[in-house]
Amino acid sequence: MTAFSAERRRLLKAALGLAPAAVLLAASGCAPAAAPATANDLRVPLAQLPEGQRVRLHMGDRPIEVVRTGDRIEARSLWCTHMGCEVTWEEQRSRYRCPCHDGEFDAQGLPVGGPPKRPLRRLEALVQGDAVVLRMPEAAS
Ligand code: FES
C-alpha cells in the first residue's frame, strides 16, 4: 500500500463518517465550535487559537496542528508523509517525531530523519472575519 492510497482511504472514511455526525449534531441542536464543512476544510474561530500555541484539531479524521503568530497562521497535517502514522511535536527537541519508523521533521515540517522524504502537508489558511478557514490543498502526488 502506498502512502497516497492510505491517504485516499482515510479521506473516504472521513467523508463517510461525517454524514452521521452532522445528522446527530443537527438533531441535538448543537454545533461544534470548529465545524468541519468537508474532510478538506475547516472553519476555526480565531478565539480558539491562542497566540503562539500549538493547537491540535481534526479535519475529518486527519489530525492537524495550527499555530497563530500575530496575523500569521500556519497549519499542517500531522500525518507522516512516509506511511501515514500520526506525528507528535517534541518540544525539547523541536522536532515532530513519527513513532512508526522513527521519522523526524523539523519545526517547519521538513523531513530531517528516518524514511520520510516529503514535508508534512501544509494547509491553506484564509482569515475571514473572526475565523480562519483551513483548507487541505489537492494532493500533488
Ligand atoms: S510512517 Fe512515519 S516514519 Fe514511517
Backbone and ligand atoms as CSV (ligand in chain L), in Angstrom:
chain,resi,resn,atom,element,x,y,z
A,1,MET,N,N,0.843,-1.178,0.000
A,1,MET,CA,C,0.000,0.000,0.000
A,1,MET,C,C,0.884,1.237,0.000
A,2,THR,N,N,0.590,2.164,-0.900
A,2,THR,CA,C,1.362,3.398,-0.936
A,2,THR,C,C,0.792,4.387,0.059
A,3,ALA,N,N,1.601,5.397,0.390
A,3,ALA,CA,C,1.122,6.446,1.303
A,3,ALA,C,C,-0.078,7.149,0.697
A,4,PHE,N,N,-0.062,7.319,-0.640
A,4,PHE,CA,C,-1.159,8.007,-1.301
A,4,PHE,C,C,-2.456,7.219,-1.178
A,5,SER,N,N,-2.415,5.890,-1.394
A,5,SER,CA,C,-3.645,5.105,-1.287
A,5,SER,C,C,-4.142,5.062,0.154
A,6,ALA,N,N,-3.222,5.067,1.125
A,6,ALA,CA,C,-3.635,5.114,2.529
A,6,ALA,C,C,-4.349,6.420,2.823
A,7,GLU,N,N,-3.847,7.515,2.238
A,7,GLU,CA,C,-4.470,8.813,2.465
A,7,GLU,C,C,-5.855,8.869,1.827
A,8,ARG,N,N,-5.973,8.332,0.615
A,8,ARG,CA,C,-7.286,8.321,-0.049
A,8,ARG,C,C,-8.283,7.515,0.775
A,9,ARG,N,N,-7.854,6.393,1.337
A,9,ARG,CA,C,-8.737,5.578,2.156
A,9,ARG,C,C,-9.197,6.361,3.391
A,10,ARG,N,N,-8.257,7.075,3.996
A,10,ARG,CA,C,-8.619,7.868,5.174
A,10,ARG,C,C,-9.623,8.970,4.811
A,11,LEU,N,N,-9.403,9.618,3.676
A,11,LEU,CA,C,-10.318,10.686,3.265
A,11,LEU,C,C,-11.712,10.135,3.003
A,12,LEU,N,N,-11.780,8.974,2.365
A,12,LEU,CA,C,-13.076,8.361,2.100
A,12,LEU,C,C,-13.764,7.994,3.411
A,13,LYS,N,N,-13.016,7.402,4.339
A,13,LYS,CA,C,-13.590,7.069,5.648
A,13,LYS,C,C,-14.089,8.321,6.353
A,14,ALA,N,N,-13.316,9.403,6.236
A,14,ALA,CA,C,-13.702,10.653,6.887
A,14,ALA,C,C,-14.995,11.179,6.279
A,15,ALA,N,N,-15.098,11.133,4.959
A,15,ALA,CA,C,-16.296,11.640,4.289
A,15,ALA,C,C,-17.516,10.814,4.685
A,16,LEU,N,N,-17.359,9.500,4.764
A,16,LEU,CA,C,-18.470,8.634,5.141
A,16,LEU,C,C,-18.826,8.815,6.612
A,17,GLY,N,N,-17.839,9.113,7.423
A,17,GLY,CA,C,-18.088,9.262,8.853
A,17,GLY,C,C,-18.689,10.599,9.232
A,18,LEU,N,N,-18.545,11.616,8.405
A,18,LEU,CA,C,-19.056,12.946,8.741
A,18,LEU,C,C,-20.561,13.037,8.627
A,19,ALA,N,N,-21.145,12.351,7.682
A,19,ALA,CA,C,-22.578,12.478,7.463
A,19,ALA,C,C,-23.390,12.096,8.696
A,20,PRO,N,N,-23.162,10.932,9.317
A,20,PRO,CA,C,-23.930,10.602,10.524
A,20,PRO,C,C,-23.685,11.605,11.650
A,21,ALA,N,N,-22.470,12.085,11.794
A,21,ALA,CA,C,-22.171,13.055,12.843
A,21,ALA,C,C,-22.930,14.350,12.607
A,22,ALA,N,N,-23.027,14.792,11.380
A,22,ALA,CA,C,-23.743,16.026,11.067
A,22,ALA,C,C,-25.227,15.873,11.386
A,23,VAL,N,N,-25.790,14.704,11.091
A,23,VAL,CA,C,-27.199,14.459,11.396
A,23,VAL,C,C,-27.418,14.490,12.897
A,24,LEU,N,N,-26.537,13.848,13.660
A,24,LEU,CA,C,-26.675,13.837,15.116
A,24,LEU,C,C,-26.574,15.245,15.688
A,25,LEU,N,N,-25.628,16.034,15.198
A,25,LEU,CA,C,-25.463,17.404,15.687
A,25,LEU,C,C,-26.686,18.244,15.352
A,26,ALA,N,N,-27.199,18.105,14.160
A,26,ALA,CA,C,-28.370,18.876,13.763
A,26,ALA,C,C,-29.568,18.492,14.617
A,27,ALA,N,N,-29.730,17.189,14.866
A,27,ALA,CA,C,-30.860,16.713,15.665
A,27,ALA,C,C,-30.759,17.185,17.104
A,28,SER,N,N,-29.551,17.315,17.619
A,28,SER,CA,C,-29.384,17.719,19.015
A,28,SER,C,C,-29.389,19.233,19.182
A,29,GLY,N,N,-29.330,19.977,18.070
A,29,GLY,CA,C,-29.298,21.425,18.152
A,29,GLY,C,C,-27.928,21.958,18.511
A,30,CYS,N,N,-26.933,21.089,18.544
A,30,CYS,CA,C,-25.576,21.503,18.886
A,30,CYS,C,C,-24.769,21.707,17.616
A,31,ALA,N,N,-23.828,22.577,17.694
A,31,ALA,CA,C,-22.887,22.766,16.599
A,31,ALA,C,C,-21.505,22.903,17.201
A,32,PRO,N,N,-20.535,22.180,16.670
A,32,PRO,CA,C,-19.184,22.307,17.210
A,32,PRO,C,C,-18.625,23.684,16.919
A,33,ALA,N,N,-17.735,24.167,17.781
A,33,ALA,CA,C,-17.130,25.484,17.584
A,33,ALA,C,C,-16.298,25.517,16.313
A,34,ALA,N,N,-15.563,24.435,16.026
A,34,ALA,CA,C,-14.791,24.329,14.804
A,34,ALA,C,C,-15.437,23.230,13.978
A,35,ALA,N,N,-16.414,23.606,13.166
A,35,ALA,CA,C,-17.218,22.622,12.454
A,35,ALA,C,C,-16.613,22.275,11.104
A,36,PRO,N,N,-16.366,20.991,10.846
A,36,PRO,CA,C,-15.841,20.618,9.550
A,36,PRO,C,C,-16.925,20.736,8.481
A,37,ALA,N,N,-16.616,21.486,7.429
A,37,ALA,CA,C,-17.548,21.572,6.312
A,37,ALA,C,C,-17.378,20.351,5.418
A,38,THR,N,N,-16.145,19.942,5.216
A,38,THR,CA,C,-15.849,18.735,4.463
A,38,THR,C,C,-14.622,18.116,5.112
A,39,ALA,N,N,-14.176,16.998,4.538
A,39,ALA,CA,C,-12.947,16.390,5.054
A,39,ALA,C,C,-11.737,17.225,4.679
A,40,ASN,N,N,-11.924,18.228,3.801
A,40,ASN,CA,C,-10.780,19.017,3.329
A,40,ASN,C,C,-10.828,20.482,3.705
A,41,ASP,N,N,-11.790,20.893,4.510
A,41,ASP,CA,C,-11.716,22.254,5.019
A,41,ASP,C,C,-12.359,22.341,6.394
A,42,LEU,N,N,-11.977,23.400,7.103
A,42,LEU,CA,C,-12.384,23.563,8.485
A,42,LEU,C,C,-12.380,25.043,8.822
A,43,ARG,N,N,-13.437,25.525,9.449
A,43,ARG,CA,C,-13.510,26.917,9.890
A,43,ARG,C,C,-13.278,26.941,11.395
A,44,VAL,N,N,-12.302,27.737,11.838
A,44,VAL,CA,C,-11.929,27.774,13.250
A,44,VAL,C,C,-11.986,29.224,13.729
A,45,PRO,N,N,-12.761,29.501,14.773
A,45,PRO,CA,C,-12.763,30.850,15.334
A,45,PRO,C,C,-11.363,31.225,15.810
A,46,LEU,N,N,-10.941,32.462,15.518
A,46,LEU,CA,C,-9.607,32.908,15.938
A,46,LEU,C,C,-9.463,32.861,17.456
A,47,ALA,N,N,-10.571,33.002,18.163
A,47,ALA,CA,C,-10.532,32.955,19.628
A,47,ALA,C,C,-10.060,31.594,20.139
A,48,GLN,N,N,-10.143,30.568,19.305
A,48,GLN,CA,C,-9.681,29.233,19.702
A,48,GLN,C,C,-8.207,29.021,19.415
A,49,LEU,N,N,-7.545,30.054,18.877
A,49,LEU,CA,C,-6.137,29.921,18.517
A,49,LEU,C,C,-5.310,30.921,19.323
A,50,PRO,N,N,-4.976,30.585,20.562
A,50,PRO,CA,C,-4.168,31.494,21.376
A,50,PRO,C,C,-2.808,31.744,20.730
A,51,GLU,N,N,-2.363,32.960,20.830
A,51,GLU,CA,C,-1.080,33.390,20.260
A,51,GLU,C,C,0.063,32.442,20.638
A,52,GLY,N,N,0.754,31.925,19.631
A,52,GLY,CA,C,1.967,31.156,19.842
A,52,GLY,C,C,1.787,29.732,20.340
A,53,GLN,N,N,0.550,29.280,20.489
A,53,GLN,CA,C,0.337,27.911,20.987
A,53,GLN,C,C,0.051,26.953,19.834
A,54,ARG,N,N,0.523,25.739,19.989
A,54,ARG,CA,C,0.237,24.699,19.004
A,54,ARG,C,C,-1.127,24.109,19.345
A,55,VAL,N,N,-2.089,24.329,18.479
A,55,VAL,CA,C,-3.446,23.853,18.721
A,55,VAL,C,C,-3.698,22.658,17.807
A,56,ARG,N,N,-4.049,21.557,18.425
A,56,ARG,CA,C,-4.302,20.326,17.669
A,56,ARG,C,C,-5.801,20.204,17.429
A,57,LEU,N,N,-6.166,20.018,16.160
A,57,LEU,CA,C,-7.572,19.882,15.773
A,57,LEU,C,C,-7.697,18.684,14.849
A,58,HIS,N,N,-8.897,18.438,14.393
A,58,HIS,CA,C,-9.119,17.392,13.397
A,58,HIS,C,C,-9.847,17.963,12.202
A,59,MET,N,N,-9.425,17.552,11.044
A,59,MET,CA,C,-10.105,17.852,9.791
A,59,MET,C,C,-10.582,16.505,9.271
A,60,GLY,N,N,-11.871,16.214,9.443
A,60,GLY,CA,C,-12.322,14.847,9.223
A,60,GLY,C,C,-11.629,13.990,10.268
A,61,ASP,N,N,-10.980,12.931,9.849
A,61,ASP,CA,C,-10.228,12.122,10.818
A,61,ASP,C,C,-8.738,12.444,10.799
A,62,ARG,N,N,-8.361,13.488,10.054
A,62,ARG,CA,C,-6.951,13.869,9.955
A,62,ARG,C,C,-6.574,14.812,11.099
A,63,PRO,N,N,-5.586,14.446,11.905
A,63,PRO,CA,C,-5.113,15.380,12.923
A,63,PRO,C,C,-4.302,16.489,12.256
A,64,ILE,N,N,-4.569,17.714,12.676
A,64,ILE,CA,C,-3.819,18.851,12.153
A,64,ILE,C,C,-3.337,19.700,13.327
A,65,GLU,N,N,-2.391,20.565,13.034
A,65,GLU,CA,C,-1.881,21.484,14.041
A,65,GLU,C,C,-1.938,22.887,13.460
A,66,VAL,N,N,-2.378,23.825,14.287
A,66,VAL,CA,C,-2.493,25.215,13.859
A,66,VAL,C,C,-1.732,26.077,14.863
A,67,VAL,N,N,-0.922,26.989,14.344
A,67,VAL,CA,C,-0.173,27.920,15.194
A,67,VAL,C,C,-0.437,29.329,14.671
A,68,ARG,N,N,-0.884,30.194,15.576
A,68,ARG,CA,C,-1.145,31.588,15.235
A,68,ARG,C,C,-0.038,32.441,15.836
A,69,THR,N,N,0.620,33.224,14.984
A,69,THR,CA,C,1.663,34.144,15.436
A,69,THR,C,C,1.330,35.511,14.845
A,70,GLY,N,N,0.724,36.361,15.656
A,70,GLY,CA,C,0.253,37.650,15.148
A,70,GLY,C,C,-0.809,37.424,14.092
A,71,ASP,N,N,-0.603,38.009,12.922
A,71,ASP,CA,C,-1.566,37.840,11.825
A,71,ASP,C,C,-1.283,36.584,11.010
A,72,ARG,N,N,-0.184,35.927,11.324
A,72,ARG,CA,C,0.217,34.761,10.535
A,72,ARG,C,C,-0.342,33.485,11.150
A,73,ILE,N,N,-0.883,32.627,10.306
A,73,ILE,CA,C,-1.411,31.344,10.770
A,73,ILE,C,C,-0.778,30.239,9.939
A,74,GLU,N,N,-0.140,29.292,10.637
A,74,GLU,CA,C,0.441,28.128,9.974
A,74,GLU,C,C,-0.346,26.902,10.397
A,75,ALA,N,N,-0.647,26.070,9.437
A,75,ALA,CA,C,-1.368,24.835,9.735
A,75,ALA,C,C,-0.770,23.708,8.909
A,76,ARG,N,N,-0.656,22.547,9.535
A,76,ARG,CA,C,-0.110,21.398,8.816
A,76,ARG,C,C,-0.777,20.116,9.276
A,77,SER,N,N,-0.770,19.165,8.391
A,77,SER,CA,C,-1.254,17.833,8.720
A,77,SER,C,C,-0.255,17.162,9.650
A,78,LEU,N,N,-0.758,16.348,10.568
A,78,LEU,CA,C,0.115,15.597,11.455
A,78,LEU,C,C,0.243,14.137,11.008
A,79,TRP,N,N,-0.146,13.864,9.775
A,79,TRP,CA,C,0.083,12.532,9.223
A,79,TRP,C,C,1.456,12.494,8.591
A,80,CYS,N,N,2.237,11.548,9.019
A,80,CYS,CA,C,3.569,11.353,8.463
A,80,CYS,C,C,3.472,11.074,6.968
A,81,THR,N,N,4.377,11.668,6.206
A,81,THR,CA,C,4.341,11.501,4.754
A,81,THR,C,C,4.994,10.196,4.298
A,82,HIS,N,N,5.469,9.389,5.235
A,82,HIS,CA,C,6.008,8.087,4.858
A,82,HIS,C,C,4.867,7.090,4.678
A,83,MET,N,N,4.206,6.719,5.775
A,83,MET,CA,C,3.128,5.737,5.693
A,83,MET,C,C,1.859,6.197,6.407
A,84,GLY,N,N,1.819,7.438,6.852
A,84,GLY,CA,C,0.577,7.982,7.375
A,84,GLY,C,C,0.337,7.844,8.867
A,85,CYS,N,N,1.332,7.467,9.633
A,85,CYS,CA,C,1.157,7.463,11.089
A,85,CYS,C,C,1.101,8.906,11.594
A,86,GLU,N,N,0.583,9.082,12.782
A,86,GLU,CA,C,0.463,10.423,13.347
A,86,GLU,C,C,1.765,10.837,14.026
A,87,VAL,N,N,2.258,12.001,13.659
A,87,VAL,CA,C,3.471,12.518,14.300
A,87,VAL,C,C,3.077,13.340,15.518
A,88,THR,N,N,4.020,13.489,16.435
A,88,THR,CA,C,3.796,14.334,17.615
A,88,THR,C,C,4.955,15.321,17.735
A,89,TRP,N,N,4.644,16.481,18.267
A,89,TRP,CA,C,5.655,17.515,18.471
A,89,TRP,C,C,6.404,17.241,19.762
A,90,GLU,N,N,7.734,17.254,19.695
A,90,GLU,CA,C,8.566,17.086,20.881
A,90,GLU,C,C,9.238,18.416,21.163
A,91,GLU,N,N,8.747,19.109,22.158
A,91,GLU,CA,C,9.198,20.465,22.471
A,91,GLU,C,C,10.694,20.511,22.787
A,92,GLN,N,N,11.184,19.559,23.570
A,92,GLN,CA,C,12.591,19.585,23.981
A,92,GLN,C,C,13.536,19.474,22.780
A,93,ARG,N,N,13.123,18.747,21.775
A,93,ARG,CA,C,13.980,18.528,20.610
A,93,ARG,C,C,13.599,19.416,19.429
A,94,SER,N,N,12.513,20.154,19.573
A,94,SER,CA,C,11.999,20.983,18.474
A,94,SER,C,C,11.858,20.153,17.196
A,95,ARG,N,N,11.231,19.003,17.354
A,95,ARG,CA,C,11.038,18.084,16.225
A,95,ARG,C,C,9.656,17.445,16.309
A,96,TYR,N,N,9.113,17.155,15.125
A,96,TYR,CA,C,7.968,16.252,15.056
A,96,TYR,C,C,8.557,14.855,14.918
A,97,ARG,N,N,8.013,13.910,15.659
A,97,ARG,CA,C,8.535,12.554,15.591
A,97,ARG,C,C,7.405,11.597,15.228
A,98,CYS,N,N,7.723,10.684,14.340
A,98,CYS,CA,C,6.758,9.650,13.965
A,98,CYS,C,C,7.137,8.366,14.703
A,99,PRO,N,N,6.198,7.785,15.441
A,99,PRO,CA,C,6.522,6.598,16.231
A,99,PRO,C,C,6.654,5.316,15.398
A,100,CYS,N,N,6.181,5.333,14.171
A,100,CYS,CA,C,6.147,4.072,13.412
A,100,CYS,C,C,7.517,3.629,12.929
A,101,HIS,N,N,8.286,4.536,12.324
A,101,HIS,CA,C,9.601,4.164,11.796
A,101,HIS,C,C,10.644,5.222,12.151
A,102,ASP,N,N,10.387,5.947,13.233
A,102,ASP,CA,C,11.330,6.969,13.724
A,102,ASP,C,C,11.595,8.084,12.725
A,103,GLY,N,N,10.607,8.426,11.942
A,103,GLY,CA,C,10.744,9.588,11.067
A,103,GLY,C,C,10.755,10.858,11.894
A,104,GLU,N,N,11.478,11.850,11.408
A,104,GLU,CA,C,11.534,13.129,12.107
A,104,GLU,C,C,11.393,14.272,11.115
A,105,PHE,N,N,10.733,15.334,11.608
A,105,PHE,CA,C,10.530,16.547,10.819
A,105,PHE,C,C,10.921,17.728,11.686
A,106,ASP,N,N,11.487,18.754,11.058
A,106,ASP,CA,C,11.862,19.944,11.831
A,106,ASP,C,C,10.626,20.797,12.117
A,107,ALA,N,N,10.837,21.955,12.732
A,107,ALA,CA,C,9.720,22.806,13.154
A,107,ALA,C,C,8.903,23.327,11.975
A,108,GLN,N,N,9.486,23.348,10.779
A,108,GLN,CA,C,8.750,23.766,9.579
A,108,GLN,C,C,8.099,22.580,8.880
A,109,GLY,N,N,8.265,21.386,9.436
A,109,GLY,CA,C,7.659,20.197,8.846
A,109,GLY,C,C,8.518,19.541,7.780
A,110,LEU,N,N,9.773,19.967,7.675
A,110,LEU,CA,C,10.659,19.365,6.668
A,110,LEU,C,C,11.261,18.074,7.211
A,111,PRO,N,N,11.386,17.040,6.373
A,111,PRO,CA,C,11.949,15.774,6.870
A,111,PRO,C,C,13.428,15.930,7.189
A,112,VAL,N,N,13.830,15.458,8.382
A,112,VAL,CA,C,15.234,15.563,8.805
A,112,VAL,C,C,15.787,14.230,9.309
A,113,GLY,N,N,14.969,13.190,9.312
A,113,GLY,CA,C,15.476,11.909,9.761
A,113,GLY,C,C,14.495,10.790,9.464
A,114,GLY,N,N,15.034,9.576,9.310
A,114,GLY,CA,C,14.177,8.424,9.053
A,114,GLY,C,C,13.709,8.383,7.604
A,115,PRO,N,N,12.724,7.534,7.317
A,115,PRO,CA,C,12.340,7.309,5.929
A,115,PRO,C,C,11.544,8.418,5.226
A,116,PRO,N,N,10.847,9.321,5.911
A,116,PRO,CA,C,10.059,10.310,5.154
A,116,PRO,C,C,10.940,11.173,4.243
A,117,LYS,N,N,10.480,11.363,3.023
A,117,LYS,CA,C,11.208,12.200,2.060
A,117,LYS,C,C,10.469,13.503,1.772
A,118,ARG,N,N,9.182,13.548,2.085
A,118,ARG,CA,C,8.380,14.742,1.790
A,118,ARG,C,C,8.004,15.447,3.093
A,119,PRO,N,N,7.859,16.778,3.046
A,119,PRO,CA,C,7.471,17.523,4.249
A,119,PRO,C,C,6.043,17.198,4.671
A,120,LEU,N,N,5.746,17.501,5.926
A,120,LEU,CA,C,4.361,17.413,6.387
A,120,LEU,C,C,3.532,18.352,5.518
A,121,ARG,N,N,2.324,17.928,5.186
A,121,ARG,CA,C,1.497,18.741,4.280
A,121,ARG,C,C,1.024,20.005,4.974
A,122,ARG,N,N,1.170,21.105,4.302
A,122,ARG,CA,C,0.696,22.387,4.823
A,122,ARG,C,C,-0.709,22.636,4.326
A,123,LEU,N,N,-1.464,23.306,5.157
A,123,LEU,CA,C,-2.820,23.674,4.789
A,123,LEU,C,C,-2.851,25.149,4.412
A,124,GLU,N,N,-3.769,25.485,3.524
A,124,GLU,CA,C,-4.006,26.889,3.215
A,124,GLU,C,C,-4.805,27.472,4.368
A,125,ALA,N,N,-4.490,28.697,4.739
A,125,ALA,CA,C,-5.189,29.363,5.836
A,125,ALA,C,C,-5.644,30.735,5.357
A,126,LEU,N,N,-6.954,30.983,5.402
A,126,LEU,CA,C,-7.508,32.250,4.947
A,126,LEU,C,C,-8.374,32.829,6.066
A,127,VAL,N,N,-7.950,33.985,6.585
A,127,VAL,CA,C,-8.722,34.631,7.646
A,127,VAL,C,C,-9.949,35.285,7.021
A,128,GLN,N,N,-11.108,34.968,7.613
A,128,GLN,CA,C,-12.378,35.547,7.173
A,128,GLN,C,C,-13.087,36.065,8.421
A,129,GLY,N,N,-13.005,37.377,8.640
A,129,GLY,CA,C,-13.639,37.960,9.818
A,129,GLY,C,C,-12.972,37.476,11.089
A,130,ASP,N,N,-13.747,36.844,11.967
A,130,ASP,CA,C,-13.208,36.388,13.250
A,130,ASP,C,C,-12.855,34.909,13.239
A,131,ALA,N,N,-12.644,34.380,12.053
A,131,ALA,CA,C,-12.307,32.952,11.946
A,131,ALA,C,C,-11.274,32.750,10.838
A,132,VAL,N,N,-10.670,31.577,10.861
A,132,VAL,CA,C,-9.769,31.199,9.779
A,132,VAL,C,C,-10.348,29.955,9.115
A,133,VAL,N,N,-10.318,29.958,7.799
A,133,VAL,CA,C,-10.744,28.778,7.044
A,133,VAL,C,C,-9.487,28.050,6.611
A,134,LEU,N,N,-9.367,26.813,7.064
A,134,LEU,CA,C,-8.223,25.970,6.725
A,134,LEU,C,C,-8.643,25.015,5.625
A,135,ARG,N,N,-7.776,24.867,4.660
A,135,ARG,CA,C,-8.135,24.008,3.536
A,135,ARG,C,C,-6.928,23.173,3.144
A,136,MET,N,N,-7.193,21.883,2.960
A,136,MET,CA,C,-6.153,20.967,2.504
A,136,MET,C,C,-6.053,21.074,0.991
A,137,PRO,N,N,-4.901,21.502,0.480
A,137,PRO,CA,C,-4.749,21.581,-0.974
A,137,PRO,C,C,-4.841,20.189,-1.591
A,138,GLU,N,N,-5.180,20.161,-2.867
A,138,GLU,CA,C,-5.234,18.881,-3.564
A,138,GLU,C,C,-3.866,18.207,-3.486
A,139,ALA,N,N,-3.888,16.882,-3.370
A,139,ALA,CA,C,-2.639,16.133,-3.295
A,139,ALA,C,C,-1.875,16.269,-4.602
A,140,ALA,N,N,-0.581,16.577,-4.458
A,140,ALA,CA,C,0.261,16.705,-5.642
A,140,ALA,C,C,0.747,15.350,-6.108
A,141,SER,N,N,0.777,14.381,-5.183
A,141,SER,CA,C,1.234,13.038,-5.561
A,141,SER,C,C,0.556,12.018,-4.688
L,1,FES,S1,S,5.061,6.214,8.928
L,1,FES,FE1,FE,6.270,7.808,9.759
L,1,FES,S2,S,8.281,7.125,9.525
L,1,FES,FE2,FE,7.105,5.564,8.634
